[in-house]
Amino acid sequence: MNIESKWLEDFLTLSHTKSFSQAAKLRHITQPAFSRRIKALEDALGAALIDRENLPITLTPSGKIFHITARNLVNQMNTSVSMLEELSVQQNYSVKVAAAHSLASFLTLQLANFQTQDERDIVLNLEAIDVDKATEALEQGECDLLIAFDNERLKLPPFSHQKIGNAKLLPVSACDEQGKALYNLESAAPIPHLAYSLDSYMGRQLEPIISGAKLKKVFVSSMTELLKVHAVAGNGIAWLPDYVISNELKNNTLVVVGNEHHCVPITYYAYRYHAALHPGGESAWNKLTELNIT
C-alpha cells in the first residue's frame, strides 16, 4: 500500500469542508487535481471514503472509520516533525570541539558561555584528543572544530585555521622548604628529566633544547598532566606549558629554572574542515576570533 501524506491531509480537509471546491482551494490546488488525489487515496485503500451522491458530501462508513486513523496519523507526523525540527535546532547549536590534551582543561573556561547572534547558548562538547590524530578527526567528521598546536598539514586545503593563542613551555622544578628549586639546569650532575614522548608534539618541540643538556630520563609520557604530577612531587625537571602551571608558579609549588633560551614558545590554533559548518559551528568559529588568548 502506497499512501502519500498529502492525501491524508486532503481527506481531512474535505471531511471538514464537505465541499470539493472549498477543500481544493484550502489545499491550493485545482479541483480536478484535488478530486484525483482523493480518488487515488480510495484506490490505495480499496474502499470508497466519500459519498458523492449527496450535497454537502458525507463520509461513507469506511470513510468515518478511516477519518480517525487519518487524523491520528497526521497528528503523529506533525508532532514528530516538530520534535525533529527542535532537535535539529539544538544540534545546530551543539558544537563538537576537540582539543589537544594539555589545552582541553585550560580551554574549558576560556570557551565558556558562547553566545550566538540571536542570543542562543552554544553548547560546546569538548573532548581531549591526541594531537597527531587531529587531521583524521577533522577528515572523518569526528569534530566540528579542533584546537591544537601548529600543524602545517592542517594549514593547507581542505582545512582552514586561525591563531587563537600563544604560550611557552617552561622548564620547572619543585622547591625545597626554603623555596629553592630542587633541580637546576646548570647542575654539573645529570638532572632527572620528566620527558615527553619523542613522537609527541611537545617532545618534538623540545628536542633542540634538551639535546645538549645533562638530563637523565626518569619518566616519559605524552600527557602533560602526568608530567606535572611528577614535577610537583619533586621527581625531576619538566617542561610544562605556562597555562597548565599558572597556579603552581603563583604559590611557589613549582619554579622556573634555566634561562630564557630554555623556554620554548608554542602557538595554538583553531582548525576546521573548509566545508560550511552548521549554524552553531559557524558561530563558534567566528567567536574564536574575539578570544585573543595569550
ZASE-926415 format. One line per field, with one value per residue: residue number from 1; residue in three letters; x negated, y negated, z negated of N, C-alpha, C, O in turn. Coordinates in steps of 0.1 Angstrom, whole numbers. Layout:
BEGIN
k: (NUM, ...)
r: (ALA, ...)
n.X: (X, ...)
n.Y: (Y, ...)
n.Z: (Z, ...)
ca.X: (X, ...)
ca.Y: (Y, ...)
ca.Z: (Z, ...)
c.X: (X, ...)
c.Y: (Y, ...)
c.Z: (Z, ...)
o.X: (X, ...)
o.Y: (Y, ...)
o.Z: (Z, ...)
***
This chain:
BEGIN
k: (1, 2, 3, 4, 5, 6, 7, 8, 9, 10, 11, 12, 13, 14, 15, 16, 17, 18, 19, 20, 21, 22, 23, 24, 25, 26, 27, 28, 29, 30, 31, 32, 33, 34, 35, 36, 37, 38, 39, 40, 41, 42, 43, 44, 45, 46, 47, 48, 49, 50, 51, 52, 53, 54, 55, 56, 57, 58, 59, 60, 61, 62, 63, 64, 65, 66, 67, 68, 69, 70, 71, 72, 73, 74, 75, 76, 77, 78, 79, 80, 81, 82, 83, 84, 85, 86, 87, 88, 89, 90, 91, 92, 93, 94, 95, 96, 97, 98, 99, 100, 101, 102, 103, 104, 105, 106, 107, 108, 109, 110, 111, 112, 113, 114, 115, 116, 117, 118, 119, 120, 121, 122, 123, 124, 125, 126, 127, 128, 129, 130, 131, 132, 133, 134, 135, 136, 137, 138, 139, 140, 141, 142, 143, 144, 145, 146, 147, 148, 149, 150, 151, 152, 153, 154, 155, 156, 157, 158, 159, 160, 161, 162, 163, 164, 165, 166, 167, 168, 169, 170, 171, 172, 173, 174, 175, 176, 177, 178, 179, 180, 181, 182, 183, 184, 185, 186, 187, 188, 189, 190, 191, 192, 193, 194, 195, 196, 197, 198, 199, 200, 201, 202, 203, 204, 205, 206, 207, 208, 209, 210, 211, 212, 213, 214, 215, 216, 217, 218, 219, 220, 221, 222, 223, 224, 225, 226, 227, 228, 229, 230, 231, 232, 233, 234, 235, 236, 237, 238, 239, 240, 241, 242, 243, 244, 245, 246, 247, 248, 249, 250, 251, 252, 253, 254, 255, 256, 257, 258, 259, 260, 261, 262, 263, 264, 265, 266, 267, 268, 269, 270, 271, 272, 273, 274, 275, 276, 277, 278, 279, 280, 281, 282, 283, 284, 285, 286, 287, 288, 289, 290, 291, 292, 293, 294)
r: (MET, ASN, ILE, GLU, SER, LYS, TRP, LEU, GLU, ASP, PHE, LEU, THR, LEU, SER, HIS, THR, LYS, SER, PHE, SER, GLN, ALA, ALA, LYS, LEU, ARG, HIS, ILE, THR, GLN, PRO, ALA, PHE, SER, ARG, ARG, ILE, LYS, ALA, LEU, GLU, ASP, ALA, LEU, GLY, ALA, ALA, LEU, ILE, ASP, ARG, GLU, ASN, LEU, PRO, ILE, THR, LEU, THR, PRO, SER, GLY, LYS, ILE, PHE, HIS, ILE, THR, ALA, ARG, ASN, LEU, VAL, ASN, GLN, MET, ASN, THR, SER, VAL, SER, MET, LEU, GLU, GLU, LEU, SER, VAL, GLN, GLN, ASN, TYR, SER, VAL, LYS, VAL, ALA, ALA, ALA, HIS, SER, LEU, ALA, SER, PHE, LEU, THR, LEU, GLN, LEU, ALA, ASN, PHE, GLN, THR, GLN, ASP, GLU, ARG, ASP, ILE, VAL, LEU, ASN, LEU, GLU, ALA, ILE, ASP, VAL, ASP, LYS, ALA, THR, GLU, ALA, LEU, GLU, GLN, GLY, GLU, CYS, ASP, LEU, LEU, ILE, ALA, PHE, ASP, ASN, GLU, ARG, LEU, LYS, LEU, PRO, PRO, PHE, SER, HIS, GLN, LYS, ILE, GLY, ASN, ALA, LYS, LEU, LEU, PRO, VAL, SER, ALA, CYS, ASP, GLU, GLN, GLY, LYS, ALA, LEU, TYR, ASN, LEU, GLU, SER, ALA, ALA, PRO, ILE, PRO, HIS, LEU, ALA, TYR, SER, LEU, ASP, SER, TYR, MET, GLY, ARG, GLN, LEU, GLU, PRO, ILE, ILE, SER, GLY, ALA, LYS, LEU, LYS, LYS, VAL, PHE, VAL, SER, SER, MET, THR, GLU, LEU, LEU, LYS, VAL, HIS, ALA, VAL, ALA, GLY, ASN, GLY, ILE, ALA, TRP, LEU, PRO, ASP, TYR, VAL, ILE, SER, ASN, GLU, LEU, LYS, ASN, ASN, THR, LEU, VAL, VAL, VAL, GLY, ASN, GLU, HIS, HIS, CYS, VAL, PRO, ILE, THR, TYR, TYR, ALA, TYR, ARG, TYR, HIS, ALA, ALA, LEU, HIS, PRO, GLY, GLY, GLU, SER, ALA, TRP, ASN, LYS, LEU, THR, GLU, LEU, ASN, ILE, THR)
n.X: (-8, -6, -5, -3, -12, -1, 23, 38, 41, 56, 79, 88, 93, 113, 133, 139, 147, 167, 169, 157, 147, 142, 124, 103, 95, 85, 64, 48, 48, 60, 95, 100, 75, 74, 96, 87, 66, 80, 94, 73, 64, 86, 84, 60, 66, 87, 113, 144, 145, 159, 192, 206, 230, 247, 253, 244, 214, 209, 193, 186, 194, 169, 153, 157, 146, 119, 113, 107, 83, 67, 66, 52, 28, 18, 16, -4, -25, -29, -36, -60, -76, -78, -93, -116, -125, -130, -150, -169, -175, -186, -208, -221, -232, -249, -282, -309, -340, -373, -403, -438, -453, -467, -456, -429, -416, -423, -411, -384, -374, -380, -364, -339, -303, -296, -279, -254, -245, -218, -214, -213, -225, -256, -263, -291, -308, -334, -362, -392, -420, -445, -472, -484, -464, -447, -442, -430, -407, -393, -390, -373, -350, -347, -347, -337, -353, -388, -412, -444, -480, -506, -503, -514, -502, -475, -471, -468, -447, -422, -416, -409, -422, -429, -448, -447, -460, -491, -518, -542, -566, -578, -608, -606, -608, -602, -602, -623, -619, -628, -621, -637, -648, -646, -661, -684, -691, -717, -733, -761, -759, -740, -707, -675, -650, -618, -602, -587, -572, -591, -578, -557, -540, -550, -573, -588, -591, -608, -631, -655, -663, -668, -687, -714, -716, -724, -707, -688, -666, -638, -612, -587, -562, -534, -515, -507, -496, -504, -531, -533, -523, -544, -564, -556, -557, -584, -601, -617, -629, -606, -593, -568, -536, -529, -502, -493, -505, -501, -489, -505, -530, -524, -520, -544, -548, -559, -589, -604, -632, -666, -674, -662, -665, -660, -633, -605, -587, -553, -525, -490, -461, -429, -413, -395, -374, -372, -346, -313, -300, -274, -250, -256, -283, -295, -291, -306, -331, -335, -334, -357, -376, -374, -385, -413, -434, -463)
n.Y: (12, -21, -52, -86, -113, -138, -131, -123, -146, -160, -145, -149, -176, -178, -163, -181, -205, -195, -199, -197, -218, -239, -226, -220, -246, -254, -237, -246, -238, -228, -220, -196, -183, -179, -162, -140, -132, -125, -103, -86, -80, -65, -44, -33, -24, -7, -11, -30, -63, -86, -98, -107, -112, -129, -163, -187, -168, -136, -113, -79, -48, -35, -57, -72, -55, -55, -82, -86, -72, -86, -112, -107, -97, -120, -138, -125, -126, -154, -160, -145, -157, -183, -177, -168, -190, -207, -193, -194, -221, -223, -206, -221, -241, -228, -221, -203, -201, -194, -191, -195, -174, -188, -213, -211, -213, -239, -254, -249, -268, -292, -290, -291, -298, -308, -329, -331, -352, -355, -352, -327, -300, -285, -251, -236, -207, -194, -176, -159, -151, -132, -150, -142, -128, -146, -155, -133, -132, -156, -151, -128, -138, -138, -158, -193, -215, -219, -224, -230, -226, -242, -231, -221, -207, -209, -235, -237, -235, -209, -224, -250, -277, -295, -316, -315, -317, -322, -305, -292, -267, -259, -253, -236, -231, -214, -228, -232, -234, -260, -273, -270, -258, -223, -212, -221, -235, -242, -225, -203, -176, -148, -155, -146, -139, -146, -135, -143, -120, -111, -110, -127, -159, -179, -167, -167, -195, -202, -189, -201, -218, -202, -185, -190, -192, -181, -157, -131, -108, -100, -95, -91, -104, -112, -128, -158, -165, -143, -145, -169, -161, -145, -164, -182, -166, -165, -149, -155, -176, -192, -203, -224, -236, -271, -278, -257, -255, -278, -284, -269, -282, -307, -301, -291, -263, -252, -263, -283, -272, -275, -294, -321, -311, -285, -283, -275, -288, -283, -280, -280, -269, -273, -249, -238, -219, -229, -230, -243, -247, -237, -260, -266, -257, -275, -299, -295, -293, -319, -333, -326, -343, -365, -359, -362, -350, -349)
n.Z: (0, 9, -3, -2, -23, -19, -8, -29, -44, -25, -25, -52, -51, -32, -45, -65, -53, -36, -9, 24, 39, 21, 4, 22, 27, 2, 1, 20, 47, 80, 85, 101, 99, 71, 67, 81, 64, 41, 51, 57, 31, 22, 40, 32, 7, 13, 8, 8, -3, -3, -1, 27, 37, 24, 14, -10, -7, -23, -46, -39, -56, -57, -53, -77, -96, -87, -89, -116, -118, -99, -110, -133, -123, -109, -130, -145, -127, -124, -150, -153, -133, -144, -167, -156, -142, -164, -177, -157, -157, -182, -178, -159, -174, -190, -195, -184, -198, -195, -214, -220, -245, -266, -263, -267, -294, -301, -281, -286, -304, -290, -267, -276, -279, -253, -230, -204, -176, -178, -205, -214, -234, -228, -229, -239, -232, -245, -238, -247, -227, -210, -196, -173, -160, -150, -123, -112, -128, -120, -92, -92, -103, -130, -147, -149, -152, -158, -183, -185, -184, -164, -131, -101, -81, -86, -80, -54, -24, -25, -47, -71, -92, -122, -143, -178, -202, -223, -239, -263, -268, -298, -317, -347, -382, -413, -447, -476, -512, -517, -495, -473, -442, -435, -415, -390, -358, -354, -368, -374, -376, -363, -355, -368, -345, -335, -309, -277, -254, -225, -201, -204, -201, -218, -226, -202, -199, -219, -215, -202, -224, -246, -238, -242, -269, -303, -310, -325, -317, -337, -337, -313, -292, -271, -281, -295, -320, -336, -337, -351, -376, -385, -385, -405, -426, -430, -415, -394, -366, -344, -313, -310, -298, -302, -308, -321, -345, -360, -385, -402, -399, -410, -437, -444, -443, -421, -403, -378, -361, -348, -318, -296, -270, -274, -274, -255, -229, -220, -198, -195, -176, -160, -141, -112, -90, -56, -44, -48, -81, -104, -118, -145, -147, -129, -142, -165, -155, -144, -168, -180, -170, -186, -210, -216, -232, -252)
ca.X: (0, -14, 4, -10, -7, 8, 37, 45, 45, 67, 91, 93, 98, 126, 143, 142, 155, 178, 170, 145, 142, 136, 112, 92, 90, 77, 52, 40, 47, 73, 105, 98, 63, 78, 105, 79, 59, 90, 97, 60, 64, 96, 79, 49, 73, 96, 127, 149, 145, 167, 205, 207, 244, 254, 246, 230, 209, 207, 183, 191, 190, 155, 147, 158, 136, 106, 111, 100, 69, 60, 64, 41, 15, 13, 11, -17, -36, -32, -44, -74, -83, -81, -103, -129, -129, -135, -162, -178, -180, -196, -221, -228, -239, -258, -294, -319, -353, -384, -414, -449, -451, -471, -448, -415, -412, -425, -401, -371, -370, -381, -354, -325, -293, -295, -265, -253, -240, -204, -215, -212, -237, -262, -267, -304, -311, -348, -369, -406, -424, -459, -474, -487, -452, -439, -438, -420, -394, -386, -386, -362, -339, -345, -346, -335, -365, -399, -421, -457, -492, -510, -503, -515, -492, -462, -471, -466, -434, -409, -414, -411, -428, -431, -455, -440, -468, -505, -522, -556, -570, -588, -614, -602, -612, -596, -610, -625, -612, -632, -616, -648, -645, -653, -669, -687, -697, -732, -740, -771, -755, -728, -694, -663, -642, -604, -603, -577, -575, -597, -569, -546, -542, -558, -587, -595, -594, -618, -643, -666, -666, -673, -697, -728, -716, -727, -694, -686, -651, -633, -598, -583, -548, -529, -504, -513, -492, -511, -544, -531, -521, -557, -572, -551, -562, -598, -608, -626, -625, -597, -589, -553, -530, -526, -488, -490, -511, -500, -487, -517, -540, -520, -522, -558, -549, -569, -596, -611, -647, -672, -674, -652, -667, -655, -618, -601, -574, -543, -513, -479, -452, -417, -413, -382, -373, -368, -332, -304, -295, -261, -250, -264, -297, -300, -291, -317, -343, -336, -336, -371, -384, -373, -391, -426, -441, -477)
ca.Y: (0, -34, -63, -99, -121, -149, -126, -122, -160, -163, -138, -156, -190, -175, -159, -193, -215, -188, -205, -195, -231, -246, -219, -223, -260, -254, -229, -253, -230, -229, -210, -183, -176, -175, -150, -128, -127, -117, -90, -78, -75, -55, -32, -27, -17, 3, -14, -44, -71, -98, -96, -118, -113, -139, -176, -186, -154, -129, -102, -66, -41, -33, -70, -76, -48, -59, -95, -86, -68, -97, -123, -103, -97, -134, -144, -119, -131, -168, -160, -140, -167, -194, -173, -167, -204, -212, -186, -199, -234, -220, -201, -232, -249, -220, -222, -193, -207, -185, -199, -188, -171, -199, -225, -209, -219, -254, -260, -248, -281, -302, -289, -290, -308, -314, -333, -334, -365, -355, -350, -313, -294, -274, -241, -230, -193, -195, -163, -158, -143, -132, -160, -136, -122, -157, -155, -122, -136, -165, -144, -119, -145, -135, -171, -205, -224, -213, -234, -222, -234, -245, -218, -226, -200, -215, -249, -236, -230, -215, -229, -264, -278, -308, -316, -319, -319, -319, -300, -288, -255, -264, -242, -239, -222, -216, -236, -227, -242, -274, -279, -269, -247, -211, -208, -233, -231, -245, -215, -195, -162, -146, -160, -138, -146, -141, -138, -139, -110, -117, -111, -136, -172, -186, -161, -172, -209, -203, -181, -210, -224, -192, -176, -193, -193, -169, -152, -117, -105, -91, -92, -95, -104, -122, -135, -169, -164, -133, -151, -179, -154, -141, -176, -188, -156, -166, -138, -159, -188, -190, -214, -224, -249, -281, -279, -245, -256, -292, -284, -264, -292, -317, -296, -285, -249, -250, -275, -282, -270, -277, -308, -324, -303, -272, -284, -272, -293, -275, -287, -271, -274, -266, -243, -233, -215, -241, -230, -250, -240, -240, -274, -266, -256, -287, -309, -293, -296, -333, -338, -323, -354, -375, -354, -368, -344, -350)
ca.Z: (0, 10, -6, -4, -35, -14, -5, -42, -47, -16, -30, -64, -47, -26, -55, -73, -45, -29, 5, 31, 44, 9, -1, 32, 25, -10, 3, 30, 60, 87, 80, 107, 93, 58, 69, 84, 52, 32, 58, 55, 18, 21, 47, 24, -4, 18, 3, 11, -16, -2, 6, 36, 42, 16, 12, -10, -7, -36, -46, -39, -69, -57, -55, -91, -103, -83, -94, -129, -115, -91, -119, -142, -115, -106, -142, -149, -118, -128, -163, -150, -126, -153, -176, -148, -140, -177, -178, -147, -162, -193, -172, -152, -184, -198, -187, -188, -198, -200, -218, -225, -259, -275, -261, -270, -307, -300, -272, -291, -309, -280, -257, -283, -277, -239, -226, -190, -174, -183, -219, -218, -240, -220, -238, -235, -236, -244, -241, -246, -216, -207, -186, -160, -154, -147, -109, -110, -134, -111, -80, -94, -109, -145, -155, -141, -154, -165, -188, -187, -182, -150, -123, -88, -72, -89, -75, -39, -20, -26, -61, -74, -105, -128, -155, -190, -215, -224, -252, -264, -275, -308, -325, -361, -393, -427, -456, -490, -522, -517, -482, -463, -433, -438, -404, -382, -345, -354, -376, -367, -377, -355, -362, -364, -335, -332, -295, -268, -244, -214, -190, -207, -196, -228, -225, -190, -200, -229, -211, -201, -236, -256, -232, -247, -284, -311, -315, -326, -318, -348, -335, -300, -289, -262, -289, -303, -334, -343, -339, -361, -389, -389, -388, -418, -436, -432, -409, -383, -358, -333, -305, -310, -292, -312, -311, -329, -358, -365, -400, -409, -399, -419, -451, -445, -442, -410, -399, -365, -362, -335, -312, -286, -258, -277, -272, -241, -225, -212, -194, -192, -165, -158, -127, -108, -76, -48, -41, -57, -93, -108, -123, -158, -144, -122, -152, -174, -147, -144, -182, -184, -166, -196, -223, -218, -243, -251)
c.X: (-9, -5, -5, -4, 2, 22, 45, 49, 56, 80, 97, 99, 112, 137, 148, 151, 167, 180, 157, 139, 135, 123, 100, 86, 81, 64, 43, 38, 60, 82, 103, 86, 67, 87, 97, 71, 68, 92, 85, 60, 74, 91, 69, 55, 82, 110, 131, 150, 155, 180, 207, 221, 252, 246, 252, 226, 208, 197, 191, 188, 175, 147, 146, 148, 122, 103, 104, 85, 61, 57, 52, 28, 9, 8, -2, -28, -40, -40, -58, -82, -87, -93, -116, -134, -136, -149, -173, -184, -189, -209, -229, -236, -248, -271, -304, -333, -363, -396, -426, -448, -455, -463, -433, -410, -413, -414, -387, -366, -370, -370, -340, -316, -293, -280, -265, -247, -225, -203, -212, -226, -243, -267, -280, -306, -326, -355, -384, -410, -439, -462, -477, -475, -443, -434, -428, -406, -386, -381, -374, -350, -336, -344, -343, -347, -376, -408, -434, -468, -495, -511, -503, -505, -478, -460, -469, -452, -434, -406, -415, -416, -428, -438, -447, -448, -483, -508, -537, -557, -581, -594, -612, -606, -604, -606, -612, -618, -616, -628, -627, -645, -653, -663, -672, -694, -712, -739, -750, -767, -742, -716, -683, -653, -628, -601, -590, -581, -581, -588, -557, -550, -552, -572, -595, -599, -606, -631, -655, -671, -673, -685, -711, -728, -719, -715, -694, -671, -648, -619, -595, -568, -545, -519, -510, -509, -500, -525, -543, -530, -535, -566, -569, -556, -577, -607, -617, -622, -616, -595, -574, -548, -527, -512, -484, -495, -510, -498, -499, -529, -537, -523, -535, -558, -559, -576, -603, -626, -653, -671, -663, -653, -662, -639, -615, -587, -565, -531, -502, -468, -439, -417, -398, -383, -367, -353, -324, -300, -281, -261, -258, -279, -303, -301, -303, -330, -345, -339, -351, -380, -384, -380, -404, -433, -456, -483)
c.Y: (-12, -46, -75, -107, -132, -144, -126, -136, -165, -158, -145, -169, -188, -171, -171, -202, -209, -194, -203, -209, -239, -239, -221, -236, -261, -247, -235, -245, -232, -218, -196, -176, -171, -163, -138, -123, -120, -104, -81, -72, -64, -42, -25, -19, -6, 1, -28, -51, -82, -94, -108, -120, -125, -152, -182, -171, -149, -118, -89, -59, -39, -46, -74, -68, -53, -74, -96, -82, -79, -108, -119, -102, -111, -140, -139, -124, -145, -169, -156, -151, -179, -190, -172, -181, -210, -206, -191, -213, -232, -215, -212, -241, -241, -217, -212, -199, -197, -194, -190, -186, -182, -212, -224, -215, -234, -260, -259, -261, -292, -302, -289, -302, -316, -318, -335, -347, -366, -351, -336, -308, -284, -264, -234, -217, -192, -182, -165, -148, -143, -141, -153, -129, -134, -157, -145, -126, -146, -159, -135, -125, -142, -147, -182, -213, -216, -225, -227, -232, -235, -232, -223, -219, -206, -229, -249, -231, -214, -220, -244, -266, -293, -307, -321, -321, -316, -313, -297, -275, -260, -252, -245, -227, -225, -223, -229, -236, -257, -280, -278, -257, -235, -207, -221, -228, -234, -235, -207, -181, -160, -149, -151, -145, -139, -145, -135, -128, -117, -119, -120, -150, -180, -180, -166, -187, -211, -197, -190, -216, -214, -184, -178, -194, -180, -164, -137, -114, -95, -88, -98, -94, -114, -131, -146, -168, -154, -138, -161, -173, -151, -153, -182, -179, -157, -156, -142, -172, -184, -203, -214, -237, -258, -281, -267, -247, -270, -293, -279, -274, -303, -313, -290, -270, -244, -263, -272, -281, -273, -292, -309, -314, -288, -271, -282, -278, -283, -283, -277, -278, -267, -261, -238, -228, -227, -241, -237, -241, -244, -254, -275, -266, -269, -299, -308, -296, -312, -339, -336, -335, -365, -371, -362, -363, -345, -343)
c.Z: (0, 9, -9, -16, -30, -11, -19, -46, -38, -21, -42, -61, -41, -36, -64, -65, -38, -15, 12, 35, 32, 4, 9, 30, 13, -8, 15, 43, 67, 82, 88, 101, 79, 58, 72, 73, 42, 38, 56, 41, 16, 28, 39, 13, 0, 12, 6, -3, -15, 5, 14, 41, 36, 15, -1, -12, -21, -34, -46, -53, -69, -59, -69, -99, -100, -87, -107, -127, -109, -101, -128, -135, -113, -119, -147, -140, -121, -141, -161, -143, -135, -162, -168, -145, -152, -179, -169, -151, -173, -188, -165, -162, -194, -189, -193, -187, -203, -203, -222, -240, -268, -274, -266, -283, -306, -292, -277, -296, -299, -270, -263, -278, -263, -237, -211, -188, -178, -197, -223, -224, -231, -231, -232, -241, -234, -247, -239, -235, -215, -195, -173, -153, -149, -133, -107, -116, -126, -98, -81, -101, -123, -153, -145, -141, -161, -170, -192, -183, -167, -142, -108, -79, -74, -84, -60, -36, -21, -40, -61, -89, -109, -141, -167, -202, -214, -238, -252, -272, -285, -315, -340, -370, -405, -436, -469, -499, -522, -503, -471, -455, -436, -428, -396, -369, -345, -362, -368, -367, -368, -362, -358, -356, -333, -318, -288, -258, -231, -202, -193, -202, -205, -227, -214, -192, -210, -225, -209, -214, -246, -251, -238, -263, -290, -318, -315, -328, -329, -346, -321, -298, -279, -269, -298, -317, -342, -346, -350, -375, -394, -393, -402, -429, -438, -425, -397, -377, -347, -326, -304, -304, -304, -317, -321, -343, -364, -380, -407, -409, -409, -434, -454, -447, -432, -408, -386, -368, -348, -330, -302, -274, -261, -275, -258, -238, -217, -209, -191, -184, -166, -143, -125, -93, -68, -45, -51, -69, -95, -115, -136, -156, -138, -133, -161, -167, -147, -158, -186, -180, -177, -209, -226, -231, -241, -264)
o.X: (-18, 2, -14, 8, 11, 31, 57, 61, 65, 90, 109, 109, 121, 148, 159, 161, 177, 191, 147, 127, 124, 114, 89, 74, 70, 54, 33, 27, 70, 78, 104, 87, 62, 85, 100, 69, 64, 93, 86, 55, 71, 93, 68, 50, 86, 117, 122, 156, 160, 180, 211, 223, 261, 234, 264, 233, 207, 193, 202, 180, 168, 137, 137, 141, 113, 91, 95, 76, 50, 46, 43, 18, -3, -2, -11, -39, -51, -49, -67, -94, -99, -102, -127, -146, -146, -158, -185, -196, -200, -220, -241, -245, -253, -270, -308, -337, -361, -398, -424, -443, -448, -464, -426, -400, -403, -409, -378, -354, -361, -366, -330, -321, -291, -271, -275, -243, -221, -192, -210, -236, -235, -274, -280, -306, -331, -352, -389, -404, -446, -455, -472, -476, -431, -422, -418, -396, -374, -370, -366, -340, -325, -341, -346, -351, -373, -411, -434, -467, -488, -519, -493, -499, -471, -449, -468, -445, -444, -394, -421, -414, -427, -436, -440, -443, -487, -500, -543, -549, -592, -587, -615, -608, -600, -618, -605, -610, -608, -632, -625, -640, -665, -673, -664, -702, -719, -752, -747, -771, -735, -714, -681, -649, -628, -597, -582, -593, -576, -590, -548, -561, -562, -582, -607, -610, -614, -642, -666, -683, -683, -691, -719, -738, -718, -713, -699, -664, -654, -613, -599, -562, -552, -514, -518, -517, -502, -531, -553, -536, -538, -574, -578, -560, -582, -618, -624, -612, -618, -595, -569, -554, -522, -509, -474, -489, -518, -504, -502, -536, -546, -527, -537, -568, -566, -570, -606, -632, -646, -667, -656, -643, -661, -634, -621, -577, -571, -527, -504, -466, -438, -420, -391, -393, -359, -348, -328, -297, -275, -272, -265, -286, -314, -310, -310, -339, -357, -346, -356, -390, -393, -381, -406, -437, -461, -495)
o.Y: (-14, -49, -75, -107, -135, -152, -129, -138, -172, -164, -147, -173, -196, -176, -171, -207, -216, -194, -207, -210, -244, -246, -222, -238, -267, -250, -229, -246, -236, -208, -186, -163, -161, -153, -127, -111, -110, -94, -69, -61, -53, -31, -13, -8, 3, 11, -37, -46, -86, -87, -119, -130, -130, -151, -183, -163, -156, -114, -88, -65, -40, -46, -80, -74, -54, -77, -104, -88, -82, -113, -128, -107, -113, -147, -146, -127, -149, -177, -162, -152, -184, -198, -176, -183, -217, -213, -193, -215, -239, -219, -212, -248, -246, -212, -212, -202, -192, -204, -179, -194, -186, -220, -233, -223, -241, -271, -266, -265, -301, -313, -286, -312, -328, -311, -341, -354, -377, -347, -333, -312, -275, -267, -228, -215, -189, -176, -171, -138, -154, -140, -158, -124, -131, -159, -148, -123, -145, -161, -134, -118, -143, -146, -181, -219, -208, -234, -218, -243, -230, -223, -228, -226, -207, -235, -259, -225, -208, -221, -250, -257, -302, -298, -331, -327, -308, -317, -299, -273, -264, -243, -256, -216, -236, -224, -220, -245, -265, -292, -285, -247, -236, -201, -230, -219, -229, -236, -204, -173, -170, -146, -148, -157, -127, -156, -126, -127, -128, -128, -121, -153, -186, -188, -168, -191, -220, -199, -186, -218, -217, -176, -168, -196, -169, -166, -130, -118, -85, -79, -109, -84, -124, -141, -143, -171, -156, -136, -163, -178, -153, -152, -185, -183, -150, -153, -133, -178, -174, -214, -205, -247, -254, -283, -268, -241, -274, -301, -285, -274, -309, -321, -284, -265, -235, -274, -261, -289, -272, -301, -299, -310, -280, -260, -289, -274, -276, -292, -266, -290, -256, -269, -235, -231, -234, -252, -238, -230, -252, -259, -285, -273, -273, -307, -317, -302, -316, -349, -344, -337, -374, -380, -367, -371, -342, -343)
o.Z: (-8, 18, -17, -17, -37, -13, -19, -51, -42, -21, -44, -67, -44, -35, -69, -70, -35, -9, 7, 35, 34, 1, 4, 31, 14, -15, 18, 49, 61, 77, 81, 99, 75, 50, 67, 71, 36, 31, 54, 40, 10, 24, 39, 9, -8, 10, 7, -12, -26, 15, 9, 49, 41, 15, -2, -16, -31, -23, -52, -60, -79, -66, -74, -108, -109, -89, -109, -132, -112, -100, -131, -141, -114, -118, -151, -145, -122, -142, -167, -146, -134, -165, -174, -145, -152, -183, -173, -150, -174, -193, -166, -157, -204, -178, -204, -176, -215, -196, -227, -247, -277, -283, -269, -282, -311, -295, -272, -294, -299, -265, -256, -275, -262, -241, -205, -198, -182, -202, -235, -220, -226, -240, -221, -253, -223, -258, -229, -234, -217, -185, -162, -142, -145, -131, -100, -110, -125, -94, -72, -104, -128, -165, -133, -130, -170, -163, -201, -180, -158, -146, -104, -70, -64, -85, -53, -45, -18, -43, -53, -97, -101, -149, -165, -212, -205, -247, -242, -281, -280, -320, -345, -366, -408, -432, -473, -495, -527, -501, -461, -460, -440, -430, -396, -370, -336, -363, -356, -357, -365, -374, -346, -359, -330, -315, -291, -256, -227, -194, -184, -199, -201, -228, -215, -187, -208, -231, -214, -215, -252, -258, -239, -268, -285, -330, -306, -337, -330, -353, -318, -301, -278, -263, -307, -326, -354, -357, -359, -384, -406, -402, -409, -440, -447, -429, -391, -381, -340, -332, -297, -306, -314, -329, -327, -353, -373, -387, -418, -419, -415, -442, -464, -453, -434, -409, -383, -375, -338, -338, -299, -268, -251, -275, -249, -244, -208, -217, -186, -184, -172, -134, -134, -86, -73, -44, -63, -67, -88, -119, -138, -162, -141, -133, -165, -173, -149, -159, -194, -187, -177, -218, -237, -239, -231, -265)
***
